[in-house]
Amino acid sequence: MFLRVLPIVAAAYLLGSIPTGYLLVRTFRHQDIRSIGSGNIGATNVLRTGGKGLGAATFLLDVLKGCAAVWLGAAMAGALAPAMPQRDAEALGALSAVLGHMFTPWLKFRGGKGVATGFGVFLVAAPWAALAAIALFAVILALSRYVSLGSILAAASFPVFAWFFVHGERPLFFLAVQFAVALLIIIKHHQNIRRLLAGTESRLGAKKPA
C-alpha cells in the first residue's frame, strides 16, 4: 500500500510546495518577501508590504493549490489504490499539501504557516467545517485586528466543527489529519503566540511586522 500511495504524497506535496507569495512578489515587485516584514511568504506578510492585490492573489492561489491537492489525491487514489477510502485519500492529499506549503523545498524548507492552504484542503475535504472556521477567523479579525489570533483560533476550532458538520464515513486517518493540520498551523504561529502573550503582536493595518 505504501508504494501505491507514495505518488499521491509526492504529487500533493509538490503542488502544495509552490511558494506563491514568494513568486508573486519576486515577479511583480522584484523583491524577496523573506527579507520584508516578518519574512513569511504567506498572504498576510505580502499584504503588509503594501501589495493588497498581491496579498489577495497569494491567499487565493494558496487556497486553490490546497483544493487541487485534495482533488488530485482522490483522483490518483482511484487509479492507484482503489481500496483506499475516498476520505483517507483526500486526507493524505491534504496533509501532504500543507506540509509542502510549510516546508517548501524550493526555499530551503522555509515556507508559510499553512492557513490559506489548510483552508483550501478542507474546503474540499470538509467544506462546511472549513467555512465555519473561516467565518470564526473573520469574526476574530474584525473584533481584534489580530490575523494571527484569528488564524490560531480558526485552526483550533476546525476539528470541532468537522465533528459536527462532517457526516457519513469518518475513517480514523481522516480524523487524525484534521487534528494534525490544526496542530501544525498552531505550532507555526509559535512566535505570534509569544507576542500575543507579551502584548507586542501587530494588528492588521499597523506598520510593524507580524
ZISULMO-V103843 format. One record per residue. N is the residue number from 1. PSI is psi in radians with two decimals (NA if undefined). Layout:
n=N psi=PSI
n=N psi=PSI
This chain:
n=1 psi=-0.66
n=2 psi=-0.81
n=3 psi=-0.50
n=4 psi=-0.64
n=5 psi=-0.20
n=6 psi=-0.73
n=7 psi=-0.57
n=8 psi=-0.83
n=9 psi=-0.82
n=10 psi=-0.79
n=11 psi=-0.78
n=12 psi=-0.67
n=13 psi=-0.82
n=14 psi=-0.64
n=15 psi=-0.78
n=16 psi=-0.43
n=17 psi=-0.13
n=18 psi=2.02
n=19 psi=1.37
n=20 psi=-0.77
n=21 psi=-0.79
n=22 psi=-0.82
n=23 psi=-0.72
n=24 psi=-0.78
n=25 psi=-0.68
n=26 psi=-0.68
n=27 psi=-0.80
n=28 psi=-0.38
n=29 psi=-0.06
n=30 psi=0.73
n=31 psi=2.78
n=32 psi=1.93
n=33 psi=-0.41
n=34 psi=-0.29
n=35 psi=0.16
n=36 psi=2.49
n=37 psi=-2.22
n=38 psi=-0.21
n=39 psi=-0.04
n=40 psi=2.60
n=41 psi=0.06
n=42 psi=3.07
n=43 psi=-0.62
n=44 psi=-0.79
n=45 psi=-0.65
n=46 psi=-0.75
n=47 psi=-0.77
n=48 psi=-0.28
n=49 psi=0.04
n=50 psi=0.05
n=51 psi=1.35
n=52 psi=-0.77
n=53 psi=-0.72
n=54 psi=-0.61
n=55 psi=-0.78
n=56 psi=-0.71
n=57 psi=-0.69
n=58 psi=-0.81
n=59 psi=-0.83
n=60 psi=-0.79
n=61 psi=-0.63
n=62 psi=-0.68
n=63 psi=-0.81
n=64 psi=-0.66
n=65 psi=-0.55
n=66 psi=-0.79
n=67 psi=-0.83
n=68 psi=-0.65
n=69 psi=-0.68
n=70 psi=-0.76
n=71 psi=-0.77
n=72 psi=-0.76
n=73 psi=-0.77
n=74 psi=-0.72
n=75 psi=-0.75
n=76 psi=-0.64
n=77 psi=-0.61
n=78 psi=-0.53
n=79 psi=-0.66
n=80 psi=-0.57
n=81 psi=1.22
n=82 psi=-0.37
n=83 psi=-0.19
n=84 psi=2.25
n=85 psi=2.48
n=86 psi=-0.72
n=87 psi=-0.54
n=88 psi=-0.69
n=89 psi=-0.73
n=90 psi=-0.72
n=91 psi=-0.68
n=92 psi=-0.77
n=93 psi=-0.67
n=94 psi=-0.89
n=95 psi=-0.74
n=96 psi=-0.71
n=97 psi=-0.74
n=98 psi=-0.73
n=99 psi=-0.67
n=100 psi=-0.70
n=101 psi=-0.74
n=102 psi=-0.57
n=103 psi=1.18
n=104 psi=2.22
n=105 psi=-0.32
n=106 psi=-0.28
n=107 psi=0.73
n=108 psi=0.64
n=109 psi=0.43
n=110 psi=1.80
n=111 psi=-2.70
n=112 psi=-2.99
n=113 psi=-0.11
n=114 psi=0.12
n=115 psi=-0.94
n=116 psi=-0.75
n=117 psi=-0.69
n=118 psi=-0.72
n=119 psi=-0.72
n=120 psi=-0.78
n=121 psi=-0.68
n=122 psi=-0.23
n=123 psi=-0.48
n=124 psi=-0.81
n=125 psi=-0.55
n=126 psi=1.25
n=127 psi=-0.78
n=128 psi=-0.65
n=129 psi=-0.70
n=130 psi=-0.72
n=131 psi=-0.65
n=132 psi=-0.71
n=133 psi=-0.71
n=134 psi=-0.52
n=135 psi=-0.72
n=136 psi=-0.74
n=137 psi=-0.79
n=138 psi=-0.70
n=139 psi=-0.83
n=140 psi=-0.71
n=141 psi=-0.74
n=142 psi=-0.64
n=143 psi=-0.63
n=144 psi=-0.42
n=145 psi=0.33
n=146 psi=1.87
n=147 psi=-0.72
n=148 psi=-0.76
n=149 psi=-0.77
n=150 psi=-0.71
n=151 psi=-0.77
n=152 psi=-0.82
n=153 psi=-0.63
n=154 psi=-0.76
n=155 psi=-0.77
n=156 psi=-0.57
n=157 psi=-0.33
n=158 psi=-0.86
n=159 psi=-0.55
n=160 psi=-0.83
n=161 psi=-0.71
n=162 psi=-0.63
n=163 psi=-0.63
n=164 psi=-0.55
n=165 psi=-0.32
n=166 psi=2.14
n=167 psi=2.92
n=168 psi=-2.75
n=169 psi=2.30
n=170 psi=1.45
n=171 psi=2.71
n=172 psi=-0.72
n=173 psi=-0.69
n=174 psi=-0.76
n=175 psi=-0.71
n=176 psi=-0.66
n=177 psi=-0.62
n=178 psi=-0.83
n=179 psi=-0.68
n=180 psi=-0.80
n=181 psi=-0.76
n=182 psi=-0.79
n=183 psi=-0.72
n=184 psi=-0.75
n=185 psi=-0.75
n=186 psi=-0.79
n=187 psi=-0.70
n=188 psi=-0.33
n=189 psi=0.37
n=190 psi=-0.65
n=191 psi=-0.67
n=192 psi=-0.67
n=193 psi=-0.75
n=194 psi=-0.75
n=195 psi=-0.61
n=196 psi=-0.76
n=197 psi=-0.56
n=198 psi=-0.15
n=199 psi=0.38
n=200 psi=0.10
n=201 psi=2.45
n=202 psi=2.48
n=203 psi=2.74
n=204 psi=2.26
n=205 psi=-0.26
n=206 psi=2.79
n=207 psi=-0.32
n=208 psi=2.49
n=209 psi=2.61
n=210 psi=NA
